[in-house]
């Protein structure tokens, strides 16, 4: 599992694993447990690029980021 330290959100970390461009597993530490647990279940089995496209730029309360946006930023590391 890779770990991404979030910035600007209630969540603290995103733990995830990717194989062949597809999300195998994901967990978000902190934040809104019910919502983020549901998001993590939904993204399992999805292509990384599809999740980045859907989540990047989502804003929470004018913060300029959100937990979904932070998920996209974490997954963008897979491109590098």
Residue pairs with C-beta under 8 A, 6 or more apart in sequence:
1 15
1 16
1 17
1 25
2 15
2 16
2 17
2 18
2 74
2 77
3 13
3 14
3 15
4 13
4 14
4 15
4 16
4 70
4 73
4 74
4 77
5 12
5 13
6 12
6 13
6 14
6 30
6 67
6 70
6 74
7 65
7 70
8 63
8 64
8 65
8 70
9 31
9 60
9 63
9 65
9 66
9 67
9 70
10 30
10 31
10 32
10 67
11 28
11 29
11 30
11 31
11 36
11 67
11 70
12 29
12 30
12 31
13 28
13 29
13 30
14 26
14 27
14 28
14 29
14 70
14 71
14 74
15 25
15 26
15 27
15 28
15 29
16 23
16 25
16 26
16 27
16 71
16 74
16 75
17 23
17 24
17 25
17 26
18 24
18 48
18 75
18 78
21 47
21 48
21 49
21 78
22 45
22 46
22 47
22 48
23 43
23 44
23 45
23 46
23 47
23 48
23 51
23 75
24 44
25 44
26 40
26 43
26 44
26 71
27 40
28 36
28 37
28 39
28 40
28 67
28 71
31 67
32 67
35 67
36 67
39 67
39 68
39 71
43 51
43 71
48 75
48 78
51 71
51 72
51 75
52 72
52 75
52 76
54 68
54 72
55 68
55 69
55 71
55 72
56 69
56 72
56 73
56 76
57 69
57 72
58 66
58 68
58 69
58 72
59 65
59 66
59 69
60 66
60 67
60 69
65 73
